[in-house]
């Protein structure tokens, strides 16, 4: 499955156009390598997504073409979620 479609179906990113923009800006990695929207994802892949001030690492557990809102979170497991950016000034 394409990366942008997986992100939309799993609801990690709500809109496919936004998923495409984010991936084409180089803010998504699959297994440590920069990924484009057309990259193929499979079960077991690890995604790292940088959105705003957050960095999310998730493992793909299941791939489906369509899913209901209640079942979307079962398609992946969040491994790590952290805030990035905004460093404090040492004054």
RADA-V862676 format. One record per pair of residues at least 24 apart in sequence whose C-alpha atoms are under 8 Angstrom apart, sorted by the first residue. I is the first residue (numbers start at 1). J is the second residue. Records with the same first field share a line. If there is no record, write none. Layout:
BEGIN
I: J, J
END
This chain:
BEGIN
1: 40, 41, 42, 63
2: 37, 38, 39, 40, 41
3: 36, 37, 38, 39, 40, 41
4: 37, 38
6: 41, 63
9: 64, 65, 66, 67, 72
10: 67, 72, 73, 75, 76
11: 69, 72, 73
22: 51
27: 51
53: 83, 84, 85, 86
54: 81, 82, 83, 84
55: 81, 82, 83, 84
56: 80, 81, 82
57: 81
END
